[in-house]
Amino acid sequence: MHPDVARGKGIKHTRTGATWSGLVVGLVVLLVLLVFILQNLDSVTLELFAWEFTVPLGVTLLFAAIAGAVIMALVGGMRILQIRRAANRQRKLTAPS
């Protein structure tokens, strides 16, 4: 028997459990977005440079949210790369010769 189970602590948190939780939360968010889009089907006109689009309001707001998420992910990814480079540089400086 595993020591944690023997002590009554149960099963530890795993990556698979975290992935499952993330998928469930993602599914709930998708359902809420679907309801939001279906309730906001009034058409709006968007102008971008020389183009003009007529799109449902819910879809327009969804595109805006996706654009914001992409920008956030790009900035976060750049920060992660910056931290990795700094950690690698520090590791090389402190590594025994």
The first five atom37 places (N, CA, C, CB, O) and aatype in JSON, in Angstrom:
{
  "aatype": [12, 8, 14, 3, 19, 0, 1, 7, 11, 7, 9, 11, 8, 16, 1, 16, 7, 0, 16, 17, 15, 7, 10, 19, 19, 7, 10, 19, 19, 10, 10, 19, 10, 10, 19, 13, 9, 10, 5, 2, 10, 3, 15, 19, 16, 10, 6, 10, 13, 0, 17, 6, 13, 16, 19, 14, 10, 7, 19, 16, 10, 10, 13, 0, 0, 9, 0, 7, 0, 19, 9, 12, 0, 10, 19, 7, 7, 12, 1, 9, 10, 5, 9, 1, 1, 0, 0, 2, 1, 5, 1, 11, 10, 16, 0, 14, 15],
  "atom_mask": [
    [1, 1, 1, 1, 1],
    [1, 1, 1, 1, 1],
    [1, 1, 1, 1, 1],
    [1, 1, 1, 1, 1],
    [1, 1, 1, 1, 1],
    [1, 1, 1, 1, 1],
    [1, 1, 1, 1, 1],
    [1, 1, 1, 0, 1],
    [1, 1, 1, 1, 1],
    [1, 1, 1, 0, 1],
    [1, 1, 1, 1, 1],
    [1, 1, 1, 1, 1],
    [1, 1, 1, 1, 1],
    [1, 1, 1, 1, 1],
    [1, 1, 1, 1, 1],
    [1, 1, 1, 1, 1],
    [1, 1, 1, 0, 1],
    [1, 1, 1, 1, 1],
    [1, 1, 1, 1, 1],
    [1, 1, 1, 1, 1],
    [1, 1, 1, 1, 1],
    [1, 1, 1, 0, 1],
    [1, 1, 1, 1, 1],
    [1, 1, 1, 1, 1],
    [1, 1, 1, 1, 1],
    [1, 1, 1, 0, 1],
    [1, 1, 1, 1, 1],
    [1, 1, 1, 1, 1],
    [1, 1, 1, 1, 1],
    [1, 1, 1, 1, 1],
    [1, 1, 1, 1, 1],
    [1, 1, 1, 1, 1],
    [1, 1, 1, 1, 1],
    [1, 1, 1, 1, 1],
    [1, 1, 1, 1, 1],
    [1, 1, 1, 1, 1],
    [1, 1, 1, 1, 1],
    [1, 1, 1, 1, 1],
    [1, 1, 1, 1, 1],
    [1, 1, 1, 1, 1],
    [1, 1, 1, 1, 1],
    [1, 1, 1, 1, 1],
    [1, 1, 1, 1, 1],
    [1, 1, 1, 1, 1],
    [1, 1, 1, 1, 1],
    [1, 1, 1, 1, 1],
    [1, 1, 1, 1, 1],
    [1, 1, 1, 1, 1],
    [1, 1, 1, 1, 1],
    [1, 1, 1, 1, 1],
    [1, 1, 1, 1, 1],
    [1, 1, 1, 1, 1],
    [1, 1, 1, 1, 1],
    [1, 1, 1, 1, 1],
    [1, 1, 1, 1, 1],
    [1, 1, 1, 1, 1],
    [1, 1, 1, 1, 1],
    [1, 1, 1, 0, 1],
    [1, 1, 1, 1, 1],
    [1, 1, 1, 1, 1],
    [1, 1, 1, 1, 1],
    [1, 1, 1, 1, 1],
    [1, 1, 1, 1, 1],
    [1, 1, 1, 1, 1],
    [1, 1, 1, 1, 1],
    [1, 1, 1, 1, 1],
    [1, 1, 1, 1, 1],
    [1, 1, 1, 0, 1],
    [1, 1, 1, 1, 1],
    [1, 1, 1, 1, 1],
    [1, 1, 1, 1, 1],
    [1, 1, 1, 1, 1],
    [1, 1, 1, 1, 1],
    [1, 1, 1, 1, 1],
    [1, 1, 1, 1, 1],
    [1, 1, 1, 0, 1],
    [1, 1, 1, 0, 1],
    [1, 1, 1, 1, 1],
    [1, 1, 1, 1, 1],
    [1, 1, 1, 1, 1],
    [1, 1, 1, 1, 1],
    [1, 1, 1, 1, 1],
    [1, 1, 1, 1, 1],
    [1, 1, 1, 1, 1],
    [1, 1, 1, 1, 1],
    [1, 1, 1, 1, 1],
    [1, 1, 1, 1, 1],
    [1, 1, 1, 1, 1],
    [1, 1, 1, 1, 1],
    [1, 1, 1, 1, 1],
    [1, 1, 1, 1, 1],
    [1, 1, 1, 1, 1],
    [1, 1, 1, 1, 1],
    [1, 1, 1, 1, 1],
    [1, 1, 1, 1, 1],
    [1, 1, 1, 1, 1],
    [1, 1, 1, 1, 1]
  ],
  "atom_positions": [
    [[0.85, -1.18, 0.0], [0.0, 0.0, 0.0], [0.9, 1.24, 0.0], [-0.97, 0.0, 1.23], [1.93, 1.27, 0.67]],
    [[0.49, 2.25, -0.75], [1.26, 3.49, -0.83], [1.21, 4.21, 0.52], [0.69, 4.42, -1.96], [0.17, 4.21, 1.17]],
    [[2.34, 4.81, 0.95], [2.38, 5.46, 2.27], [1.32, 6.55, 2.46], [3.74, 6.06, 2.49], [0.78, 6.68, 3.56]],
    [[1.02, 7.32, 1.42], [0.02, 8.38, 1.57], [-1.37, 7.8, 1.81], [0.01, 9.28, 0.32], [-2.15, 8.34, 2.58]],
    [[-1.67, 6.69, 1.14], [-2.96, 6.04, 1.33], [-3.03, 5.45, 2.72], [-3.21, 4.96, 0.27], [-4.07, 5.51, 3.38]],
    [[-1.92, 4.86, 3.18], [-1.88, 4.25, 4.51], [-2.1, 5.29, 5.6], [-0.54, 3.54, 4.72], [-2.69, 4.98, 6.64]],
    [[-1.63, 6.52, 5.38], [-1.8, 7.6, 6.37], [-3.15, 8.3, 6.24], [-0.68, 8.62, 6.23], [-3.43, 9.24, 6.99]],
    [[-3.97, 7.86, 5.31], [-5.29, 8.46, 5.16], [-5.3, 9.75, 4.35], [0.0, 0.0, 0.0], [-6.27, 10.5, 4.39]],
    [[-4.23, 10.01, 3.64], [-4.14, 11.25, 2.86], [-4.81, 11.12, 1.51], [-2.71, 11.65, 2.68], [-5.05, 12.13, 0.85]],
    [[-5.12, 9.92, 1.07], [-5.75, 9.73, -0.22], [-4.73, 9.83, -1.35], [0.0, 0.0, 0.0], [-3.52, 9.77, -1.13]],
    [[-5.25, 9.98, -2.54], [-4.39, 10.05, -3.72], [-3.93, 11.48, -3.95], [-5.12, 9.51, -4.98], [-4.72, 12.42, -3.81]],
    [[-2.67, 11.64, -4.28], [-2.13, 12.97, -4.54], [-2.69, 13.56, -5.82], [-0.6, 12.93, -4.62], [-3.2, 12.83, -6.68]],
    [[-2.6, 14.86, -5.94], [-3.02, 15.58, -7.15], [-2.08, 15.19, -8.28], [-3.03, 17.13, -6.92], [-0.86, 15.22, -8.11]],
    [[-2.64, 14.84, -9.44], [-1.82, 14.42, -10.58], [-2.04, 15.36, -11.76], [-2.15, 12.97, -10.99], [-2.99, 16.14, -11.79]],
    [[-1.13, 15.27, -12.73], [-1.28, 16.07, -13.95], [-2.52, 15.65, -14.72], [-0.03, 15.93, -14.83], [-3.19, 16.49, -15.32]],
    [[-2.81, 14.36, -14.72], [-4.0, 13.88, -15.42], [-5.25, 14.46, -14.78], [-4.05, 12.34, -15.42], [-6.18, 14.86, -15.48]],
    [[-5.29, 14.49, -13.47], [-6.43, 15.09, -12.76], [-6.56, 16.57, -13.07], [0.0, 0.0, 0.0], [-7.67, 17.07, -13.25]],
    [[-5.45, 17.27, -13.13], [-5.47, 18.69, -13.45], [-5.94, 18.91, -14.88], [-4.08, 19.32, -13.25], [-6.68, 19.85, -15.16]],
    [[-5.51, 18.04, -15.8], [-5.95, 18.14, -17.19], [-7.44, 17.91, -17.29], [-5.2, 17.13, -18.07], [-8.14, 18.64, -18.01]],
    [[-7.94, 16.91, -16.58], [-9.37, 16.62, -16.58], [-10.15, 17.82, -16.05], [-9.67, 15.37, -15.73], [-11.16, 18.21, -16.63]],
    [[-9.7, 18.4, -14.96], [-10.37, 19.58, -14.39], [-10.36, 20.73, -15.39], [-9.7, 20.01, -13.08], [-11.37, 21.42, -15.54]],
    [[-9.25, 20.93, -16.06], [-9.15, 21.99, -17.06], [-10.1, 21.77, -18.22], [0.0, 0.0, 0.0], [-10.7, 22.72, -18.73]],
    [[-10.25, 20.52, -18.65], [-11.18, 20.21, -19.73], [-12.62, 20.46, -19.32], [-11.01, 18.75, -20.17], [-13.41, 20.97, -20.12]],
    [[-12.97, 20.13, -18.11], [-14.34, 20.36, -17.62], [-14.62, 21.86, -17.55], [-14.55, 19.72, -16.22], [-15.68, 22.31, -17.98]],
    [[-13.69, 22.63, -17.02], [-13.86, 24.08, -16.96], [-13.96, 24.66, -18.37], [-12.69, 24.74, -16.19], [-14.79, 25.53, -18.62]],
    [[-13.12, 24.18, -19.28], [-13.17, 24.65, -20.66], [-14.51, 24.35, -21.32], [0.0, 0.0, 0.0], [-15.03, 25.18, -22.05]],
    [[-15.06, 23.17, -21.05], [-16.37, 22.82, -21.6], [-17.46, 23.73, -21.07], [-16.7, 21.36, -21.27], [-18.34, 24.15, -21.82]],
    [[-17.42, 24.05, -19.78], [-18.41, 24.96, -19.2], [-18.29, 26.34, -19.84], [-18.23, 25.06, -17.67], [-19.3, 26.97, -20.16]],
    [[-17.06, 26.83, -20.02], [-16.86, 28.14, -20.65], [-17.39, 28.13, -22.08], [-15.36, 28.53, -20.64], [-18.02, 29.09, -22.51]],
    [[-17.14, 27.05, -22.82], [-17.65, 26.96, -24.19], [-19.18, 26.98, -24.23], [-17.13, 25.69, -24.86], [-19.77, 27.61, -25.1]],
    [[-19.8, 26.29, -23.3], [-21.26, 26.29, -23.25], [-21.8, 27.69, -22.94], [-21.75, 25.29, -22.2], [-22.78, 28.12, -23.55]],
    [[-21.17, 28.39, -22.01], [-21.59, 29.76, -21.69], [-21.4, 30.66, -22.91], [-20.79, 30.31, -20.48], [-22.27, 31.48, -23.2]],
    [[-20.29, 30.51, -23.62], [-20.06, 31.3, -24.84], [-21.11, 31.01, -25.91], [-18.67, 31.03, -25.39], [-21.59, 31.92, -26.57]],
    [[-21.46, 29.74, -26.07], [-22.48, 29.37, -27.05], [-23.82, 30.02, -26.72], [-22.63, 27.84, -27.1], [-24.49, 30.55, -27.61]],
    [[-24.21, 29.98, -25.45], [-25.46, 30.62, -25.03], [-25.38, 32.13, -25.28], [-25.75, 30.33, -23.54], [-26.34, 32.73, -25.76]],
    [[-24.25, 32.74, -24.95], [-24.07, 34.18, -25.15], [-24.21, 34.54, -26.63], [-22.7, 34.63, -24.63], [-24.9, 35.5, -26.98]],
    [[-23.57, 33.77, -27.49], [-23.63, 34.06, -28.93], [-25.05, 33.89, -29.45], [-22.66, 33.14, -29.71], [-25.53, 34.71, -30.23]],
    [[-25.72, 32.82, -29.03], [-27.08, 32.58, -29.5], [-28.06, 33.65, -29.02], [-27.55, 31.21, -29.05], [-29.08, 33.88, -29.67]],
    [[-27.77, 34.28, -27.9], [-28.65, 35.34, -27.38], [-28.33, 36.71, -27.96], [-28.56, 35.39, -25.87], [-29.09, 37.65, -27.76]],
    [[-27.21, 36.84, -28.66], [-26.78, 38.12, -29.23], [-26.58, 37.98, -30.73], [-25.49, 38.61, -28.56], [-25.46, 38.11, -31.23]],
    [[-27.65, 37.72, -31.44], [-27.57, 37.52, -32.88], [-27.89, 38.78, -33.69], [-28.49, 36.41, -33.29], [-27.97, 38.71, -34.92]],
    [[-28.09, 39.92, -33.03], [-28.31, 41.17, -33.76], [-27.07, 41.49, -34.58], [-28.64, 42.34, -32.79], [-25.95, 41.39, -34.09]],
    [[-27.28, 41.88, -35.84], [-26.14, 42.17, -36.72], [-25.58, 43.56, -36.45], [-26.55, 42.04, -38.19], [-26.32, 44.51, -36.2]],
    [[-24.26, 43.65, -36.51], [-23.58, 44.93, -36.4], [-22.64, 45.06, -37.6], [-22.78, 45.04, -35.04], [-22.19, 44.06, -38.16]],
    [[-22.36, 46.29, -37.99], [-21.47, 46.55, -39.11], [-20.1, 46.94, -38.58], [-22.03, 47.65, -40.04], [-19.98, 47.88, -37.79]],
    [[-19.08, 46.23, -39.01], [-17.7, 46.53, -38.62], [-16.97, 47.09, -39.82], [-16.98, 45.26, -38.08], [-17.15, 46.64, -40.95]],
    [[-16.14, 48.09, -39.55], [-15.3, 48.65, -40.6], [-13.85, 48.48, -40.19], [-15.63, 50.15, -40.85], [-13.44, 48.88, -39.1]],
    [[-13.07, 47.87, -41.08], [-11.65, 47.66, -40.85], [-10.93, 48.09, -42.11], [-11.34, 46.18, -40.48], [-11.0, 47.42, -43.14]],
    [[-10.22, 49.21, -42.02], [-9.55, 49.82, -43.17], [-10.58, 50.06, -44.26], [-8.39, 48.93, -43.68], [-11.5, 50.85, -44.07]],
    [[-10.46, 49.41, -45.4], [-11.39, 49.64, -46.51], [-12.51, 48.61, -46.54], [-10.63, 49.62, -47.82], [-13.42, 48.71, -47.37]],
    [[-12.47, 47.61, -45.66], [-13.48, 46.56, -45.67], [-14.62, 46.88, -44.72], [-12.85, 45.21, -45.3], [-14.45, 47.59, -43.73]],
    [[-15.77, 46.35, -45.05], [-16.95, 46.51, -44.2], [-17.61, 45.15, -44.06], [-17.94, 47.56, -44.8], [-17.89, 44.48, -45.05]],
    [[-17.87, 44.74, -42.81], [-18.45, 43.44, -42.53], [-19.74, 43.6, -41.74], [-17.45, 42.54, -41.75], [-19.86, 44.51, -40.92]],
    [[-20.7, 42.74, -41.99], [-21.9, 42.65, -41.17], [-21.85, 41.29, -40.48], [-23.23, 42.84, -42.02], [-21.91, 40.24, -41.12]],
    [[-21.74, 41.34, -39.16], [-21.53, 40.13, -38.36], [-22.45, 40.18, -37.14], [-20.03, 39.99, -37.94], [-22.74, 41.27, -36.64]],
    [[-22.92, 39.03, -36.64], [-23.69, 39.04, -35.4], [-22.86, 39.58, -34.23], [-24.19, 37.62, -35.08], [-21.65, 39.36, -34.16]],
    [[-23.51, 40.29, -33.33], [-22.82, 40.92, -32.19], [-22.06, 39.91, -31.34], [-23.83, 41.67, -31.32], [-20.92, 40.15, -30.96]],
    [[-22.68, 38.77, -31.05], [-22.02, 37.76, -30.22], [-20.75, 37.24, -30.86], [0.0, 0.0, 0.0], [-19.75, 37.03, -30.17]],
    [[-20.77, 37.04, -32.17], [-19.58, 36.57, -32.88], [-18.49, 37.64, -32.86], [-19.92, 36.19, -34.34], [-17.31, 37.33, -32.7]],
    [[-18.9, 38.89, -33.01], [-17.94, 40.01, -32.96], [-17.23, 40.05, -31.61], [-18.65, 41.35, -33.22], [-16.01, 40.19, -31.56]],
    [[-17.99, 39.93, -30.53], [-17.38, 39.96, -29.2], [-16.52, 38.72, -28.96], [-18.47, 40.05, -28.12], [-15.5, 38.8, -28.27]],
    [[-16.92, 37.59, -29.52], [-16.1, 36.38, -29.41], [-14.76, 36.58, -30.11], [-16.84, 35.17, -30.01], [-13.71, 36.22, -29.57]],
    [[-14.78, 37.16, -31.32], [-13.53, 37.45, -32.03], [-12.64, 38.4, -31.23], [-13.83, 38.05, -33.42], [-11.42, 38.23, -31.19]],
    [[-13.24, 39.4, -30.6], [-12.47, 40.33, -29.79], [-11.83, 39.62, -28.6], [-13.36, 41.49, -29.3], [-10.67, 39.88, -28.26]],
    [[-12.58, 38.71, -27.96], [-12.03, 37.96, -26.83], [-10.9, 37.05, -27.28], [-13.14, 37.13, -26.16], [-9.88, 36.92, -26.59]],
    [[-11.07, 36.4, -28.44], [-10.02, 35.52, -28.96], [-8.76, 36.33, -29.29], [-10.51, 34.77, -30.23], [-7.65, 35.89, -28.99]],
    [[-8.93, 37.5, -29.89], [-7.77, 38.36, -30.2], [-7.05, 38.75, -28.91], [-8.21, 39.62, -30.97], [-5.82, 38.74, -28.87]],
    [[-7.79, 39.09, -27.88], [-7.17, 39.43, -26.59], [-6.43, 38.25, -25.99], [0.0, 0.0, 0.0], [-5.35, 38.41, -25.43]],
    [[-7.01, 37.04, -26.09], [-6.36, 35.84, -25.56], [-5.08, 35.52, -26.32], [-7.32, 34.65, -25.61], [-4.08, 35.12, -25.73]],
    [[-5.11, 35.71, -27.65], [-3.91, 35.45, -28.46], [-2.8, 36.44, -28.08], [-4.23, 35.57, -29.98], [-1.64, 36.04, -27.94]],
    [[-3.14, 37.7, -27.92], [-2.13, 38.69, -27.53], [-1.56, 38.35, -26.16], [-2.75, 40.11, -27.51], [-0.35, 38.43, -25.95]],
    [[-2.42, 37.96, -25.21], [-1.96, 37.6, -23.88], [-1.05, 36.37, -23.94], [-3.16, 37.33, -22.96], [-0.02, 36.33, -23.26]],
    [[-1.42, 35.37, -24.75], [-0.61, 34.16, -24.87], [0.76, 34.47, -25.48], [-1.33, 33.1, -25.7], [1.77, 33.92, -25.05]],
    [[0.79, 35.34, -26.48], [2.08, 35.71, -27.1], [2.98, 36.43, -26.11], [1.84, 36.61, -28.32], [4.17, 36.12, -26.02]],
    [[2.43, 37.36, -25.37], [3.24, 38.08, -24.37], [3.7, 37.13, -23.28], [2.43, 39.25, -23.76], [4.85, 37.19, -22.85]],
    [[2.82, 36.24, -22.82], [3.2, 35.25, -21.8], [4.27, 34.32, -22.31], [0.0, 0.0, 0.0], [5.21, 33.99, -21.58]],
    [[4.15, 33.88, -23.55], [5.16, 33.0, -24.14], [6.52, 33.68, -24.25], [0.0, 0.0, 0.0], [7.55, 33.06, -24.0]],
    [[6.51, 34.96, -24.63], [7.77, 35.71, -24.71], [8.4, 35.82, -23.32], [7.54, 37.11, -25.31], [9.62, 35.73, -23.19]],
    [[7.59, 36.03, -22.3], [8.11, 36.13, -20.93], [8.7, 34.8, -20.47], [6.99, 36.58, -19.96], [9.75, 34.77, -19.83]],
    [[8.04, 33.69, -20.81], [8.56, 32.37, -20.46], [9.91, 32.14, -21.12], [7.57, 31.25, -20.87], [10.84, 31.65, -20.47]],
    [[10.04, 32.48, -22.4], [11.33, 32.33, -23.09], [12.41, 33.19, -22.44], [11.19, 32.7, -24.56], [13.55, 32.76, -22.31]],
    [[12.04, 34.42, -22.04], [12.98, 35.31, -21.39], [13.48, 34.7, -20.08], [12.34, 36.68, -21.14], [14.68, 34.75, -19.78]],
    [[12.58, 34.13, -19.3], [12.96, 33.53, -18.02], [13.82, 32.29, -18.25], [11.71, 33.17, -17.19], [14.79, 32.08, -17.52]],
    [[13.49, 31.47, -19.25], [14.3, 30.28, -19.55], [15.71, 30.66, -19.94], [13.65, 29.46, -20.66], [16.68, 30.04, -19.49]],
    [[15.83, 31.68, -20.79], [17.18, 32.12, -21.19], [17.99, 32.6, -19.99], [17.09, 33.25, -22.24], [19.17, 32.28, -19.86]],
    [[17.34, 33.37, -19.12], [18.04, 33.86, -17.92], [18.44, 32.7, -17.02], [17.15, 34.85, -17.15], [19.53, 32.71, -16.46]],
    [[17.58, 31.7, -16.87], [17.9, 30.53, -16.04], [19.04, 29.74, -16.65], [16.67, 29.64, -15.86], [19.93, 29.28, -15.93]],
    [[19.04, 29.56, -17.97], [20.14, 28.84, -18.63], [21.46, 29.58, -18.48], [19.82, 28.63, -20.11], [22.49, 28.97, -18.23]],
    [[21.41, 30.91, -18.63], [22.63, 31.71, -18.44], [23.15, 31.56, -17.01], [22.35, 33.2, -18.76], [24.35, 31.4, -16.8]],
    [[22.24, 31.6, -16.04], [22.64, 31.48, -14.64], [23.21, 30.1, -14.37], [21.44, 31.77, -13.7], [24.18, 29.96, -13.64]],
    [[22.6, 29.07, -14.96], [23.07, 27.7, -14.78], [24.48, 27.53, -15.33], [22.11, 26.71, -15.45], [25.31, 26.86, -14.72]],
    [[24.75, 28.14, -16.49], [26.08, 28.05, -17.11], [27.12, 28.77, -16.26], [26.06, 28.65, -18.53], [28.26, 28.32, -16.14]],
    [[26.72, 29.91, -15.65], [27.66, 30.66, -14.82], [28.0, 29.94, -13.54], [27.1, 32.01, -14.5], [29.13, 30.03, -13.06]],
    [[27.04, 29.21, -12.97], [27.27, 28.55, -11.68], [27.68, 27.09, -11.8], [26.02, 28.63, -10.85], [27.98, 26.46, -10.79]],
    [[27.71, 26.55, -13.02], [28.09, 25.14, -13.23], [29.56, 24.96, -12.92], [27.77, 24.69, -14.68], [30.39, 25.78, -13.3]],
    [[29.89, 23.85, -12.23], [31.3, 23.57, -11.94], [32.06, 23.24, -13.23], [31.43, 22.4, -10.94], [31.53, 22.57, -14.12]],
    [[33.26, 23.71, -13.31], [34.08, 23.49, -14.53], [34.78, 22.18, -14.52], [35.1, 24.57, -14.68], [35.5, 21.86, -15.46]]
  ]
}
